[in-house]
Amino acid sequence: MKLEQYQTAIESSNIISKTDINGIITFVNDEFCKISGYTKEELIGQNHNIVRHPEVPPSTFKQLWQTILQKQTYKSTVKNLAKDGSTFYVNTTVCPILDENGEIEEFIAIRYDVTESVRLSEALITKDEELEELNATLEERVKEQTKALTQLNQTLEERVKEEVEKNREKDRFLFQQARLASMGEMIANIAHQWRQPLSELNITLYKMNKLYQACTNVKEGGFEESYEHAKKIIVKMSETIEDFRNFFSPNRETELFSLSSVAKEAIDIMRGTLERNEVQIRLNIVHDADIQGYFNEFSQVLINLLNNTIDAFSHNKIKSRLIYIEIDTLSAGDAIIKVCDNAGGIDATILDKIFEPYFTTKHASAGTGLGLYMSKMIIKNSMMGTIEAYNHEDGVCFSIKIPVKTVLKEEE
């Protein structure tokens, strides 16, 4: 049966457990046993805190229980402890399962392993600190070298050549370190960009399972619509990993596409997340335009902006949530796309820092501080454009300008 195939697919690619309302484990799949080091017999009947890491503060689990007992879904990156004492990290989505009376019957947790991504991020932060320390002392070193060179006899040409070669070696070293850091940032950004699509895919497949079980109560086309949406997300994820893998390739081929098509694509990918978070989105196409660039990378920029806005809505507890996207062309020959919201804006003291690498206002488990930095790199390097942010009324606007290839007709 398809239901069994869906269940097998989900369980084989995710780490799954179920507990009763008191947190006692009632089910674990093989992936859970594999990453935790426990057998099913050792886990069933135990409190789920058997894998709790002692370094995680109690407030984290307090927030978890407060959320799920209110019949809401909880999402976070969780640090756990395996049976052998090793640490592993999982991106976790905990959903309460309700009975026919709307009461909580049990909880199901769907996870995927992000241990390597977290460790890579930590290693990158360490490397960044080392580079900052090196840069801090570099200026003083240059001054010392300059002073020494001025004291040399101008006729000692050979000694000058030796010093110049030493400086060139330092430049090559710094360039190589910067390149490695950039590649590492790309890998970390892939994990960041995949987090939301994977979570949405898990929930969509779960809904498909429920729709299949209650097919007699489903409107015609509901099952196929959810299935097609899940497939589209998978394709988008595959394209994203390929795009980032080729990010530094000098032989990439650009394509001509309209701003409206990439905006509609990003909105469609985020449709489920927008609906779950009760976010209303308006797309206003004043004048459409064709631009030359990389469709999937531009789509990732818009998805990242939408994700950040959804996080801001939740953080600032905004009830009436609106995202407004406008596409237009300027007399200077540029296309412009604005993404604005009513999420409360950005503190003016940090507005000029949001595009810096590793800068984030989120908790470390919720973001790496690379999303806006990578967005700026894509717009600047791949699209030859600019991106800026400014506060407007009760929210923030991101304005992206791209050179136009063809101006299209105004939409009715």
NORTAGI-V648744 format. One line per field, one symbol per residue. ss: DSSP state (H for helix, E for strand, C for the rest). psi: psi as a letter, one per 30 degrees, with the letter a starting at -180 (. if undefined). A space follows every 50 residues. Layout:
# NORTAGI-V648744
ss->???
psi->???
This chain:
# NORTAGI-V648744
ss->CHHHHHHHHHHHHCEEEEECCCCEEEEECHHHHHHHCCCHHHHCCCEHHH HECCCCCHHHHHHHHHHHHCCCCEEEEEEEECCCCCEEEEEEEEEEEECC CCCEEEEEEEEEECHHHHHHHHHHHHHHHHHHHHHHHHHHHHHHHHHHHH HCCCCCHHHHHHHHHHHHHHHHHHHHHHHHHHHHHHHHHHHHHHHHHHHH HHHHHHHHHHHHHCHHHCCCCHHHHHHHHHHHHHHHHHHHHHHHHCCCCC CCCCEEEEHHHHHHHHHHHCHHHHHHCCEEEEEEECCCEEEEECHHHHHH HHHHHHHHHHHHHHHCCCCCEEEEEEEEECCCCEEEEEEEECCCCCCCCC HHHCCCCCCCCCCCCCCCCCHHHHHHHHHHHHCCCEEEEEEECCEEEEEE EEECCEECCCCC
psi->keeeeeeeeeefgljklklafggkkfkkleeeeeffflleefekflkfgf gkkffkkffefeeeeeeffghlkkklkkklklegflklkkkkjkkkkkaf gglkelkkkklkkgeeeeeeeeeeeeeeeeeeeeeefeeeeeeeeeeeef flkffieeeeeeeeeeeeeeeeeeeeeeeeeeeeeeeeeeeeffeeeeee eeeeeeeeeeeeehffgklkfeeeeeeeeeeeeeeeeeeeeeeeegegkf gkkllklkeeeeeeeeeeegeeeeeeghkkkkjjjeklkklkbjeeeeee eeeeeeeeeeeeeeeghkejkkkkkkklllffgkkkkkjllhgfakkffg egffgkkgkkgllffflfgfeeeeeeeeeeeffhalklkkkjcgakkkkk kkkkekkllkk.
